[in-house]
Amino acid sequence: MNYTTISSAFLLAASLSTSLAAQTIEVKDAWVRATVQGQKATGAFMTLTAKSGASLVGVSTPVAAVAQVHEMKMEGEVMKMRAMPNGLNLPAGQSVTLNPGGYHVMLMDIKLPLKANTTIPLTLIFKDNKGVESKTELKVPVAQSAPANTMPAEHKHH
């Protein structure tokens, strides 16, 4: 075996392992809130389920200069939003919902208005429990509000 054959085999194995890792995380009901002219930020929402446990550690999209995993929560009587620099934990086999008023993907410094009934590319970056990173590329629909099938039957505050 020469160096090129070994390198090709290694790259093939690495790409297959990344593909397999990405397949262990299910993404459902993804959507992005539409914007109006001049609006520079919006949110992306979805439900994530990791078969073996993982973390959502990053996000990217060409439509925004900044994309981050955020959380909103009450601190006393004040609702606070902050980036989650260590990512969002996805416990094994449990669905984690990113929705308005909770965990979400924040898109900032948007480069152009996001119009309803279009889609945007969004790349989710995950890290599994062994520290292996994988990416999932999506085409996410843009909507004025959550599609009917994504809204919970009832909303509870914890």
Secondary structure, DSSP 8 states (H G I E B T S, - for coil): --HHHHHHHHHHHHHHHHHHHHHTEEEEEEEEE---TT--EEEEEEEEEESS-EEEEEEE-TTEEEEEEEEEEEETTEEEEEE-TT-EEE-BT-EEEE-TTSSEEEEEEESS---TT-EEEEEEEEEETTS-EEEEEEEEEEESS--GGGS-SS----
